[in-house]
Amino acid sequence: MSPIEILQKFNSCYVKIQAIAQDENWLLLIADKKIDPEAATHLADVLHYLGEAMGCVEEIVEVKFNQELEV
């Protein structure tokens, strides 16, 4: 899998997880305390770390893109 493909997969996961975090049913589960309140924190952590990983891969993609432009 190329770096751009990895970045695209990460981005797809990020969008899906973000949709869950903003979903009304998810928010109601937390508000009604039907699940551990820490679940919201864990989901936010997942988004944070996935974003960090995406940033690392973006650097590789950027360098590769710039190298291809120079050729």
C-alpha positions in Angstrom: 0.0 0.0 0.0 1.4 3.4 -1.0 1.6 6.3 1.5 -1.2 8.1 -0.3 -3.4 5.0 0.0 -2.6 4.7 3.7 -3.5 8.4 4.1 -6.8 7.9 2.3 -7.6 4.9 4.5 -6.8 6.9 7.6 -8.9 9.8 6.4 -11.8 7.5 5.7 -11.6 6.0 9.2 -11.4 9.5 10.7 -14.5 10.7 8.8 -16.4 7.6 10.0 -15.3 7.9 13.6 -16.1 11.6 13.6 -19.6 10.9 12.3 -20.1 8.5 15.3 -18.8 11.2 17.7 -21.4 13.6 16.3 -24.3 11.1 16.0 -27.3 12.0 18.0 -27.7 8.4 19.3 -24.1 8.3 20.5 -24.6 11.6 22.3 -27.8 10.4 23.9 -26.1 7.2 25.1 -23.5 9.4 26.9 -26.1 11.9 28.1 -28.3 9.2 29.5 -25.3 7.5 31.1 -26.2 4.2 29.4 -22.5 3.7 28.6 -19.4 4.6 30.6 -18.9 8.4 30.4 -15.2 7.8 29.6 -16.4 6.4 26.2 -16.6 10.0 24.9 -13.1 10.7 26.1 -11.8 7.5 24.5 -13.5 8.3 21.2 -12.0 11.8 21.3 -8.6 10.2 22.0 -9.0 7.9 19.0 -9.7 10.9 16.7 -6.7 12.8 18.2 -4.2 9.9 17.7 -5.6 9.1 14.2 -5.2 12.8 13.3 -1.6 12.6 14.6 -0.9 9.5 12.5 -2.4 11.1 9.5 -0.1 14.1 10.0 3.0 11.8 10.0 1.9 10.1 6.8 1.0 13.5 5.2 4.6 14.5 5.6 5.8 11.5 3.7 3.2 12.1 0.9 4.2 15.7 0.7 7.9 14.9 0.4 7.2 12.3 -2.3 5.0 14.7 -4.2 7.6 17.4 -4.0 10.3 15.0 -5.2 8.1 14.0 -8.2 7.7 17.6 -9.1 11.4 18.2 -9.1 12.0 15.3 -11.6 
